[in-house]
Amino acid sequence: MRAPTALLERRQEFFEGMRLGIGPGAATFVLALSFGAEAVARGWGFGLPILFSMFAWSGSAQFALLTSFASGSAVVAVTSAVLINARYLMMSLALNDSLRGRRFSRALQAQALCDASFVVAHGTKGGYDIVRLVGASVPQWFLWAAGTAVGALTAPSPGLMHHLGLDVAFPAFFVILALDELRRSKRALAAGLLGATIAAGLLFVTTPSYALLGAIAGALLGVLPYSAVPEEEGEQA
């Protein structure tokens, strides 16, 4: 009876992850509309942007490559994408202990890592639910690829998206995710405040992009022992 119960629990976590991933997925669909339309406008054709979204699945890196390639420098394009995705180094370190199985299996599980899934899979006592992480990533991946296809086909103008208010949908969903995490985790609140302080200080000496990159240093709080940072409300109950 134990094995079927465990399987049922994993299935429930997977579908719960899918449910939680629909909201961020809808936001990524809107952003993907812009990517698909811009890629076609820059001469990428219809198929290439869709394939790129399916296999790369990284909005910030894809936009960086799209704009940097326009300058004609592949080195600048790749460097920009790597720097923008530097946050995944911290996220991967945090996720590492929650992965299960052999090396190949762990590598496959890690492919589901993205910003929103990372947040919804975070447990109240540390660690991450990998089944929920994968479940949350499924609708986001599908809607990102679908949004790219629709954007490449219909090519909506930036003015239309701004008029409909769609340009704020993506950051709005991530603000909601961040607020939920900050509310239930004092460690996340401390990391957020530290990151915001670092970014605010760097704005006086550098550009917003580098300030944002420096803000990920706040995530270093995640490597501290849990006894070093007061934890979630659930532990106090």
Backbone torsions as a table, in degrees:
resi	resn	phi	psi	omega
1	MET	NA	-22.5	-174.8
2	ARG	-68.8	-43.1	-178.1
3	ALA	-63.7	-47.9	177.1
4	PRO	-60.2	-36.1	178.6
5	THR	-64.9	-43.2	178.4
6	ALA	-63.9	-40.5	179.3
7	LEU	-64.3	-40.8	178.7
8	LEU	-64.2	-40.1	179.0
9	GLU	-64.7	-41.5	178.8
10	ARG	-64.8	-38.8	178.6
11	ARG	-64.1	-41.7	178.6
12	GLN	-64.2	-40.4	177.7
13	GLU	-64.8	-38.2	179.7
14	PHE	-63.3	-47.3	-179.6
15	PHE	-70.3	-31.6	173.8
16	GLU	-64.8	-40.3	176.0
17	GLY	-62.4	-41.6	177.7
18	MET	-61.2	-42.0	179.2
19	ARG	-61.1	-44.3	-179.5
20	LEU	-71.1	-22.8	-178.7
21	GLY	-84.9	-11.9	-177.6
22	ILE	-66.3	-41.7	179.7
23	GLY	-60.8	-56.4	175.2
24	PRO	-59.9	-33.3	178.5
25	GLY	-62.8	-39.5	177.2
26	ALA	-63.1	-37.5	178.1
27	ALA	-67.4	-41.1	178.9
28	THR	-67.2	-30.3	176.2
29	PHE	-59.7	-43.9	179.6
30	VAL	-63.5	-44.7	179.5
31	LEU	-65.3	-37.1	179.9
32	ALA	-65.5	-28.9	175.0
33	LEU	-56.8	-45.1	-179.8
34	SER	-65.2	-42.3	-179.4
35	PHE	-63.0	-47.3	-179.5
36	GLY	-60.6	-44.0	-179.7
37	ALA	-65.5	-43.2	-179.0
38	GLU	-67.2	-38.6	179.7
39	ALA	-63.5	-42.4	177.7
40	VAL	-64.8	-41.0	179.6
41	ALA	-62.5	-28.4	-179.4
42	ARG	-92.7	9.6	172.8
43	GLY	88.4	19.9	-180.0
44	TRP	-79.9	-12.6	-176.2
45	GLY	81.5	-169.9	-176.6
46	PHE	-93.3	-43.2	-173.7
47	GLY	-75.5	-39.3	-175.2
48	LEU	-60.9	-46.5	178.6
49	PRO	-60.0	-36.7	-179.6
50	ILE	-67.4	-46.1	178.3
51	LEU	-62.3	-39.7	179.0
52	PHE	-61.3	-43.5	179.1
53	SER	-67.0	-36.3	-178.9
54	MET	-68.0	-39.1	-174.1
55	PHE	-98.0	-29.9	178.8
56	ALA	-87.4	-47.7	177.7
57	TRP	45.2	58.7	177.5
58	SER	-150.1	96.0	-173.5
59	GLY	-55.2	-50.0	-176.8
60	SER	-62.9	-43.5	180.0
61	ALA	-67.8	-37.8	-179.7
62	GLN	-65.8	-42.1	177.2
63	PHE	-65.9	-37.4	178.4
64	ALA	-63.1	-44.6	178.1
65	LEU	-64.7	-40.7	-178.6
66	LEU	-60.7	-45.0	-178.2
67	THR	-78.2	-34.8	-177.4
68	SER	-73.0	-34.7	178.2
69	PHE	-63.1	-25.3	179.1
70	ALA	-63.3	-26.4	179.0
71	SER	-80.4	-9.8	177.5
72	GLY	87.4	6.3	-178.1
73	SER	-112.3	112.2	178.0
74	ALA	-69.6	-32.7	-180.0
75	VAL	-63.5	-45.5	178.6
76	VAL	-62.9	-41.2	-178.6
77	ALA	-62.7	-49.0	-178.5
78	VAL	-67.6	-41.2	179.3
79	THR	-61.8	-41.8	179.2
80	SER	-62.1	-44.1	-179.4
81	ALA	-64.1	-40.6	-179.7
82	VAL	-65.6	-44.5	-179.2
83	LEU	-64.7	-41.2	-179.3
84	ILE	-63.9	-35.8	-178.7
85	ASN	-91.0	12.7	-179.7
86	ALA	-61.8	-24.5	179.6
87	ARG	-60.7	-25.3	-178.3
88	TYR	-69.3	-18.2	175.0
89	LEU	-63.6	-47.6	178.2
90	MET	-64.9	-43.3	-178.8
91	MET	-64.0	-38.1	179.7
92	SER	-66.9	-39.7	177.4
93	LEU	-61.9	-40.7	179.5
94	ALA	-67.8	-33.8	-176.2
95	LEU	-81.3	-22.2	-168.2
96	ASN	-53.8	-46.0	-176.1
97	ASP	-69.8	-15.1	-179.0
98	SER	-91.4	-12.0	179.4
99	LEU	-74.1	148.0	-177.4
100	ARG	-128.7	154.6	175.8
101	GLY	98.4	-170.4	179.2
102	ARG	-75.8	176.1	-173.4
103	ARG	-58.6	-43.8	-178.6
104	PHE	-65.7	-41.4	179.0
105	SER	-63.9	-41.5	179.0
106	ARG	-64.5	-37.5	178.8
107	ALA	-65.1	-38.9	178.2
108	LEU	-66.4	-41.7	178.5
109	GLN	-61.3	-38.4	-177.0
110	ALA	-68.3	-19.6	179.2
111	GLN	-65.7	-18.2	179.9
112	ALA	-83.5	-0.3	-176.9
113	LEU	-69.8	124.1	170.3
114	CYS	-150.6	170.9	-170.8
115	ASP	-57.7	-54.8	-175.6
116	ALA	-66.6	-40.8	179.6
117	SER	-64.5	-36.2	177.5
118	PHE	-59.9	-38.9	-178.7
119	VAL	-72.5	-48.3	-174.3
120	VAL	-71.6	-20.7	-178.9
121	ALA	-88.0	-5.9	-177.1
122	HIS	-70.2	127.5	178.5
123	GLY	-82.3	161.4	-177.8
124	THR	-72.8	-18.4	179.6
125	LYS	-116.4	30.1	-177.7
126	GLY	87.2	168.5	-178.3
127	GLY	78.8	169.6	-175.5
128	TYR	-135.4	140.9	176.7
129	ASP	-86.3	104.7	-174.2
130	ILE	-66.9	-36.3	178.6
131	VAL	-62.7	-42.5	177.5
132	ARG	-67.1	-37.4	177.7
133	LEU	-59.1	-47.8	179.8
134	VAL	-64.0	-44.2	179.6
135	GLY	-59.6	-41.0	-179.6
136	ALA	-68.5	-28.0	-177.6
137	SER	-79.3	-25.0	-177.1
138	VAL	-58.7	-55.9	179.6
139	PRO	-65.7	-30.9	179.6
140	GLN	-67.6	-42.2	178.3
141	TRP	-64.2	-46.3	-178.4
142	PHE	-61.8	-46.1	-177.4
143	LEU	-71.4	-29.2	175.3
144	TRP	-66.8	-45.7	178.3
145	ALA	-65.9	-42.2	179.9
146	ALA	-65.6	-41.2	178.8
147	GLY	-63.1	-38.4	176.9
148	THR	-62.0	-43.1	-180.0
149	ALA	-63.6	-44.6	179.9
150	VAL	-66.0	-41.2	178.9
151	GLY	-64.4	-40.2	178.5
152	ALA	-67.3	-31.8	-177.9
153	LEU	-80.6	-40.9	-174.3
154	THR	-99.0	-23.1	179.2
155	ALA	49.6	60.7	177.6
156	PRO	-65.8	141.7	-178.5
157	SER	-78.4	151.3	175.4
158	PRO	-57.2	-34.2	179.6
159	GLY	-64.0	-40.0	178.5
160	LEU	-65.7	-44.0	-179.6
161	MET	-64.7	-37.0	177.4
162	HIS	-67.8	-40.7	-179.6
163	HIS	-62.9	-37.1	179.8
164	LEU	-82.9	-6.6	-179.3
165	GLY	78.7	13.3	-176.7
166	LEU	-75.0	-18.5	-177.0
167	ASP	-71.5	-15.2	179.5
168	VAL	-103.5	-1.3	-176.6
169	ALA	-64.9	-43.1	-176.6
170	PHE	-64.5	-53.8	177.8
171	PRO	-63.7	-30.3	-179.6
172	ALA	-63.7	-42.3	179.5
173	PHE	-64.8	-36.9	-179.8
174	PHE	-73.9	-29.8	173.8
175	VAL	-64.3	-40.8	178.5
176	ILE	-62.7	-44.7	178.4
177	LEU	-62.1	-43.2	-178.4
178	ALA	-65.6	-41.4	-179.8
179	LEU	-63.5	-39.3	178.7
180	ASP	-64.3	-42.2	179.7
181	GLU	-67.6	-40.9	179.7
182	LEU	-66.2	-32.8	-178.6
183	ARG	-69.5	-37.2	-173.6
184	ARG	-99.7	-3.1	-177.6
185	SER	-136.3	116.1	176.7
186	LYS	-68.5	-29.6	176.8
187	ARG	-65.3	-43.8	178.0
188	ALA	-64.8	-38.3	178.3
189	LEU	-62.9	-43.2	178.7
190	ALA	-63.6	-42.5	179.2
191	ALA	-65.4	-40.0	179.3
192	GLY	-64.7	-42.7	179.1
193	LEU	-65.7	-40.1	178.3
194	LEU	-65.0	-44.1	178.7
195	GLY	-62.6	-41.4	178.8
196	ALA	-64.8	-38.6	178.8
197	THR	-65.4	-43.4	178.5
198	ILE	-62.1	-46.3	-179.4
199	ALA	-62.1	-43.3	180.0
200	ALA	-61.9	-40.4	179.1
201	GLY	-67.2	-40.6	-178.5
202	LEU	-69.3	-24.0	179.6
203	LEU	-62.2	-21.9	179.6
204	PHE	-78.9	-16.3	-174.5
205	VAL	-125.6	-7.6	-177.7
206	THR	-150.1	-175.0	-177.1
207	THR	-82.3	161.2	179.3
208	PRO	-57.2	-34.8	-178.6
209	SER	-64.3	-42.3	178.2
210	TYR	-72.8	-31.8	176.1
211	ALA	-64.5	-41.4	177.9
212	LEU	-64.8	-39.2	178.5
213	LEU	-64.0	-41.3	179.6
214	GLY	-67.6	-24.9	-178.0
215	ALA	-65.6	-21.7	-178.9
216	ILE	-67.9	-11.9	176.3
217	ALA	-62.1	-23.0	177.0
218	GLY	-62.1	-24.4	179.8
219	ALA	-70.5	-10.3	178.1
220	LEU	-62.1	-19.9	176.0
221	LEU	-61.4	-22.1	-179.6
222	GLY	-67.7	-18.4	-179.4
223	VAL	-90.8	-5.0	178.6
224	LEU	-74.7	150.4	174.2
225	PRO	-59.7	149.7	-176.9
226	TYR	-64.6	-23.6	178.5
227	SER	-70.5	-16.7	-176.7
228	ALA	-82.7	-17.4	-178.4
229	VAL	-129.2	126.0	176.3
230	PRO	-54.8	135.3	-172.4
231	GLU	-104.0	-165.2	-166.6
232	GLU	-63.4	161.6	180.0
233	GLU	-61.7	-31.2	-176.9
234	GLY	-63.3	-30.6	-179.7
235	GLU	-76.5	-24.1	-177.0
236	GLN	-82.2	-20.0	-177.2
237	ALA	-68.8	NA	NA
